[in-house]
Amino acid sequence: MVGGGVIHLLKQKEIQVISLIETKLNENSLDVIMRRKFSADEGEALDRAIGSVVGTLIGPLSLRFVVEKMWKNAGYSKAGDLESGTQPLYPGMLESPDLRWAFIRKIYFILCVQLALTVAVASVVVSVDAIPQFLLSSNTGLAVYIAIVFLPIITLCPLSCYYQRHPVNLLLLGLFTVSLSFAVGMTCAFTSGKVILEAAILTAVVVVSLTLYTFWAARRGHDFSFLGPFLFAALMILLVFSFIQILFPLGKISVMIYGGLAAIIFAAYIVYDTDNLIKRYTYDEYIWAAVALYLDIINLFLNLLTILRVSNN
């Protein structure tokens, strides 16, 4: 219907133009008309008539363009969606949003692979009773267990130097993930399945909600880089307190307080590292960014597991 109306109006305007030309110039040949030199009044009248025809034709297109532009600016267009990469992730963003989104997807893909590998290795350790019995019932097994516990820390040293070298960084990342997954499995081996499931659900809810909040806050100009010094100081306090707890074991209440504070600190680390992922990590630091988020999630899970296990007992 709209197309038919436009064509009808266009024909009417064409008839008006032809009538105007015939009236003013009294010429029967269109070629002669096009070659004729018009006076100023005739040219102005002809321009108005032709402009009216062109305006009738492109008017609906211009209106459609304006409506689509307003629709996009209002945030309802799919092309203006955050995931499409057409809008910056934070105010003042100078780099390409598409490249940063590709970088973010790459890191979260690596993180998902790490978490899946952790679940697989930990499930094997929990399911096979012979593994924890061997590691804790003999001196050889205890030595192997201590080596496995310290292996992630040892692996982080070369990984911090070669995290930009492919494929060495991936090999070190795999060794780091498997060794830490084995330690997580040993922790879960002496915990009931109900407590493990509760800790996993709580960890998933906290990680997803804090990640979404950080992306939302970054879009509105919030910056969380100021958390770095405070989180580092809090982490040092946790490390010293854990060594004190090894030498002088504390009661259940102290363990629960320690687990609660540690869970809060690593939840804040998720916000801090996600903010760095959005704004500060370079494209070559994808391995280090994945390691940072992976450690935040694992430590949050282990501390929630500690709280639930103590409260359950």
C-alpha positions as CSV (number, residue, x, y, z in Angstrom):
1,M,0.0,0.0,0.0
2,V,2.8,2.4,0.9
3,G,4.7,1.6,-2.3
4,G,1.6,2.1,-4.4
5,G,0.9,5.5,-2.8
6,V,4.5,6.6,-3.4
7,I,4.3,5.6,-7.1
8,H,1.0,7.4,-7.5
9,L,2.4,10.6,-6.1
10,L,5.5,10.3,-8.2
11,K,3.4,10.0,-11.4
12,Q,1.4,13.1,-10.4
13,K,4.6,15.1,-9.8
14,E,6.0,13.9,-13.1
15,I,2.8,15.1,-14.9
16,Q,3.1,18.5,-13.1
17,V,6.8,18.9,-14.2
18,I,5.9,18.0,-17.9
19,S,3.0,20.4,-17.9
20,L,5.2,23.2,-16.5
21,I,7.9,22.6,-19.1
22,E,5.3,22.6,-21.9
23,T,3.6,25.7,-20.7
24,K,6.8,27.7,-20.2
25,L,8.8,26.6,-23.2
26,N,6.2,25.3,-25.7
27,E,8.7,22.7,-26.9
28,N,7.7,19.2,-28.0
29,S,11.1,17.5,-27.9
30,L,12.5,16.5,-24.6
31,D,16.0,16.7,-26.1
32,V,15.5,20.3,-27.1
33,I,14.2,21.0,-23.6
34,M,17.3,19.6,-22.0
35,R,19.5,21.6,-24.3
36,R,17.6,24.8,-23.8
37,K,19.0,27.5,-21.6
38,F,16.4,28.4,-18.9
39,S,15.8,31.8,-17.4
40,A,16.3,32.3,-13.7
41,D,12.5,32.1,-13.0
42,E,12.0,29.1,-15.1
43,G,15.0,27.3,-13.6
44,E,13.8,28.0,-10.1
45,A,10.3,26.7,-10.9
46,L,11.7,23.6,-12.5
47,D,14.0,23.0,-9.5
48,R,11.1,23.3,-7.1
49,A,9.0,20.8,-9.1
50,I,11.8,18.3,-9.4
51,G,12.8,18.7,-5.8
52,S,9.2,18.0,-4.8
53,V,9.3,14.7,-6.8
54,V,12.6,13.7,-5.3
55,G,11.4,14.6,-1.8
56,T,8.3,12.5,-2.3
57,L,10.4,9.6,-3.3
58,I,13.1,9.7,-0.5
59,G,10.9,11.2,2.2
60,P,9.7,7.8,3.5
61,L,13.3,6.5,3.4
62,S,14.6,9.5,5.4
63,L,11.8,9.0,8.0
64,R,12.7,5.4,8.2
65,F,16.4,6.2,8.7
66,V,15.5,8.7,11.5
67,V,13.3,6.1,13.3
68,E,15.9,3.4,13.0
69,K,18.5,5.8,14.4
70,M,16.3,6.7,17.4
71,W,15.6,3.0,17.9
72,K,19.3,2.1,18.0
73,N,20.1,5.0,20.3
74,A,17.4,3.9,22.7
75,G,19.1,0.5,23.0
76,Y,16.4,-1.6,21.3
77,S,18.2,-2.5,18.2
78,K,20.0,-5.7,17.9
79,A,22.9,-3.9,16.1
80,G,23.3,-1.7,19.2
81,D,23.4,-4.6,21.6
82,L,26.3,-5.0,23.9
83,E,27.4,-8.4,22.6
84,S,27.4,-7.1,19.0
85,G,30.5,-5.0,19.8
86,T,29.2,-1.7,18.3
87,Q,29.0,0.0,21.7
88,P,32.1,0.5,24.0
89,L,32.3,-1.6,27.1
90,Y,33.2,1.5,29.2
91,P,33.2,5.2,28.7
92,G,36.3,6.6,26.9
93,M,37.1,3.2,25.3
94,L,39.7,3.8,22.5
95,E,40.2,0.3,21.2
96,S,37.8,-1.7,19.0
97,P,35.0,-3.2,21.1
98,D,34.9,-6.2,18.7
99,L,38.5,-7.1,19.4
100,R,38.0,-6.7,23.2
101,W,34.8,-8.9,23.0
102,A,36.8,-11.6,21.1
103,F,39.5,-11.4,23.8
104,I,36.9,-11.8,26.5
105,R,35.3,-14.8,24.8
106,K,38.7,-16.4,24.4
107,I,39.5,-16.1,28.1
108,Y,36.1,-17.4,29.3
109,F,36.4,-20.3,26.9
110,I,39.8,-21.2,28.5
111,L,38.3,-20.7,31.9
112,C,35.4,-23.1,31.1
113,V,37.9,-25.7,29.9
114,Q,39.9,-25.3,33.1
115,L,36.8,-25.7,35.3
116,A,35.6,-28.7,33.3
117,L,39.0,-30.4,33.7
118,T,38.9,-29.6,37.4
119,V,35.5,-31.2,37.8
120,A,36.7,-34.3,35.9
121,V,39.9,-34.8,37.8
122,A,38.3,-34.1,41.2
123,S,35.5,-36.5,40.4
124,V,38.0,-39.3,39.7
125,V,39.8,-38.6,42.9
126,V,36.6,-38.6,44.9
127,S,35.1,-41.7,43.2
128,V,38.2,-43.9,43.4
129,D,38.8,-44.6,47.1
130,A,42.2,-46.1,46.5
131,I,43.7,-42.7,45.5
132,P,43.2,-40.8,48.8
133,Q,44.0,-44.0,50.8
134,F,47.3,-44.4,49.0
135,L,48.2,-40.7,49.4
136,L,47.5,-40.6,53.1
137,S,48.3,-44.1,54.4
138,S,52.0,-44.4,53.4
139,N,55.0,-42.2,53.5
140,T,55.5,-42.5,49.7
141,G,51.9,-41.5,49.1
142,L,52.2,-38.6,51.6
143,A,55.3,-37.3,49.8
144,V,53.5,-37.5,46.5
145,Y,50.6,-35.6,47.9
146,I,52.8,-32.9,49.3
147,A,54.5,-32.6,45.9
148,I,51.1,-32.3,44.2
149,V,50.0,-29.6,46.6
150,F,53.1,-27.5,45.9
151,L,53.2,-28.2,42.2
152,P,50.7,-25.5,41.2
153,I,52.8,-22.9,43.1
154,I,56.0,-24.2,41.3
155,T,54.2,-24.1,37.9
156,L,53.2,-20.5,38.4
157,C,56.9,-19.4,38.3
158,P,57.6,-20.5,34.7
159,L,54.1,-19.7,33.7
160,S,54.6,-16.0,34.8
161,C,57.6,-15.9,32.4
162,Y,56.3,-17.8,29.4
163,Y,52.5,-16.9,29.5
164,Q,52.9,-15.2,26.1
165,R,54.8,-18.0,24.4
166,H,52.6,-20.5,22.5
167,P,52.4,-23.5,23.0
168,V,54.5,-23.5,26.1
169,N,52.0,-21.4,27.9
170,L,49.2,-23.9,27.2
171,L,51.3,-26.8,28.4
172,L,52.1,-25.0,31.6
173,L,48.5,-24.0,32.0
174,G,47.4,-27.6,31.6
175,L,49.9,-28.9,34.2
176,F,48.9,-26.1,36.6
177,T,45.2,-26.9,36.2
178,V,45.6,-30.7,36.6
179,S,47.8,-30.4,39.7
180,L,45.4,-27.9,41.4
181,S,42.4,-30.0,40.4
182,F,44.0,-33.0,42.1
183,A,44.4,-31.0,45.3
184,V,40.8,-29.9,45.1
185,G,39.8,-33.5,44.6
186,M,41.6,-34.5,47.8
187,T,39.8,-31.8,49.7
188,C,36.5,-33.0,48.4
189,A,37.3,-36.7,49.1
190,F,36.7,-36.2,52.8
191,T,33.6,-34.1,52.4
192,S,30.0,-35.2,52.0
193,G,28.4,-34.9,48.6
194,K,25.7,-32.6,49.9
195,V,28.2,-30.0,51.2
196,I,30.1,-30.2,47.9
197,L,27.0,-29.5,45.9
198,E,26.0,-26.6,48.1
199,A,29.4,-25.0,47.8
200,A,29.4,-25.5,44.0
201,I,25.9,-23.9,43.7
202,L,26.9,-21.0,45.9
203,T,30.1,-20.5,43.9
204,A,28.3,-20.5,40.6
205,V,25.7,-18.0,41.8
206,V,28.4,-15.6,43.2
207,V,30.6,-15.8,40.1
208,V,27.8,-15.2,37.6
209,S,26.2,-12.4,39.6
210,L,29.5,-10.6,40.2
211,T,30.6,-11.0,36.6
212,L,27.4,-9.5,35.3
213,Y,27.6,-6.7,37.9
214,T,31.1,-5.8,36.9
215,F,30.2,-5.6,33.2
216,W,27.2,-3.5,34.1
217,A,29.2,-1.2,36.3
218,A,32.0,-0.8,33.7
219,R,29.4,0.4,31.1
220,R,28.4,3.1,33.5
221,G,31.9,4.3,34.2
222,H,32.7,2.6,37.5
223,D,36.3,1.6,38.0
224,F,37.5,-1.0,40.5
225,S,41.3,-0.6,40.1
226,F,41.5,1.0,43.5
227,L,40.8,-2.4,45.1
228,G,44.2,-3.8,44.1
229,P,46.3,-2.6,47.2
230,F,43.5,-3.5,49.7
231,L,43.0,-6.9,48.3
232,F,46.8,-7.6,48.2
233,A,47.1,-6.6,51.9
234,A,44.1,-8.8,52.8
235,L,45.6,-11.7,50.9
236,M,48.8,-11.4,52.9
237,I,46.9,-11.4,56.1
238,L,45.1,-14.6,55.0
239,L,48.4,-16.3,54.2
240,V,49.9,-15.4,57.6
241,F,46.8,-16.5,59.4
242,S,46.8,-19.8,57.5
243,F,50.4,-20.5,58.6
244,I,49.5,-19.6,62.2
245,Q,46.5,-22.0,62.0
246,I,48.8,-24.8,60.9
247,L,51.1,-24.3,63.8
248,F,48.4,-23.5,66.4
249,P,45.1,-25.1,65.3
250,L,42.1,-22.9,66.1
251,G,38.5,-23.9,66.9
252,K,35.6,-24.2,64.6
253,I,34.4,-20.7,65.1
254,S,37.8,-19.3,64.1
255,V,37.8,-21.5,61.1
256,M,34.4,-20.3,60.0
257,I,35.4,-16.7,60.5
258,Y,38.6,-17.3,58.4
259,G,36.6,-19.0,55.7
260,G,34.0,-16.2,55.6
261,L,36.6,-13.4,55.3
262,A,38.5,-15.4,52.7
263,A,35.3,-15.9,50.7
264,I,34.6,-12.2,50.7
265,I,38.1,-11.3,49.7
266,F,38.1,-13.7,46.7
267,A,34.7,-12.5,45.7
268,A,36.1,-9.0,45.6
269,Y,39.0,-10.4,43.5
270,I,36.5,-11.7,41.0
271,V,35.2,-8.1,40.5
272,Y,38.8,-6.7,40.4
273,D,40.1,-9.3,37.9
274,T,37.0,-9.0,35.7
275,D,37.4,-5.2,35.6
276,N,41.0,-5.8,34.5
277,L,39.8,-8.2,31.9
278,I,37.5,-5.5,30.4
279,K,40.0,-2.6,30.5
280,R,43.6,-3.5,31.2
281,Y,44.7,-6.9,30.1
282,T,46.5,-6.9,26.7
283,Y,45.6,-9.3,24.0
284,D,48.7,-11.4,24.7
285,E,47.9,-11.9,28.4
286,Y,44.9,-14.2,27.9
287,I,46.6,-17.1,29.8
288,W,47.4,-14.9,32.8
289,A,43.9,-13.4,32.8
290,A,42.4,-16.9,32.7
291,V,44.7,-18.1,35.6
292,A,43.7,-15.1,37.7
293,L,39.9,-15.8,37.3
294,Y,40.4,-19.5,37.8
295,L,42.3,-19.0,41.1
296,D,39.6,-16.6,42.3
297,I,36.8,-19.2,41.6
298,I,38.7,-22.1,43.1
299,N,39.6,-20.3,46.2
300,L,36.1,-19.0,46.6
301,F,34.8,-22.6,46.3
302,L,37.3,-24.0,48.8
303,N,36.5,-21.4,51.4
304,L,32.7,-21.8,51.0
305,L,33.4,-25.6,51.3
306,T,35.2,-25.0,54.5
307,I,32.4,-22.9,56.0
308,L,29.7,-25.4,55.1
309,R,31.8,-28.4,56.2
310,V,32.5,-27.0,59.6
311,S,28.9,-25.9,60.1
312,N,27.6,-29.3,58.9
313,N,29.8,-31.1,61.5
